[in-house]
Amino acid sequence: MNTDLGIIFKNLGIVGLDLIVIPFVFVALLTYLNRDTKRFLANGFGVNSELYLGFIGIFCHELSHLLAALLFGHRIEQVRLLKRPHPQRRGRDGQPDLALGYVNHTWNQRNWYQTTGNLFIGVAPIFGCAAVLLGLTALLIPSWFHGMLALIANPFALDWTGFFAALGGDSHPWVRWPIMILLSLNLSIGGFDLSAADFANSRIGLIGFITIVVALTVGLTLFNIASGFLRFLTAAIILLAVVLGYALLISLLTNLLVRLALQIKEH
């Protein structure tokens, strides 16, 4: 049994970086950028512009909430994966109905599994939309996909040579690139941001999640079987970071394009 506190805290640091710090940074940046983009779209081109330009992302966003809620045994009350906003109407909270989709769910507050699941349900759109982007990459730009797999083959010694070699081997028809970019823009506008309700929902399950992660990491370290877990986890997070880094660039591009279009419209 390994009782070295230095190794235990080192492993906890790696897991904390992988599961909390890196995802939080991307979630915060993507949410800020895409909320800003939606604000400019709504103010400059009307609330329906978000629906027209981001319907794929909206659908994936709400579907991610729904699948995560079902996975954690929540009771689904109402679902609309895509809807037109109606600013002239009032929602249940008395505010204008600006929702582009929703998943209303309830859970047993005495059930730790369902309660902890709120964290995953709240942030599910970020990971769901990232999975869609990864799938699109594998389908449309397979050289990039193979490059990412080569990069994370050894997550503690990243293979950048293999990554760039795979990128340089792209011989696919050029038309795939504009398709990939257009789909990425749609996903960015509609999917890669969390609402205030999403963040509030996530906080409910945060303590339970941290408790589980700490207990699992300490237990695996004590029995000297943490290396495989850390290797897999780090590889997965690096892959996620590459995909979300691309999503961040697309979100920034989208934001700049919307601002430019608004400037042209006003002049």
Summary of the structure (lengths in Angstrom):
residues: 267
radius of gyration: 20.5
end to end distance: 70.9
largest distance: 70.9
contacts: 836
relative contact order: 0.18
helix: 74%
strand: 7%
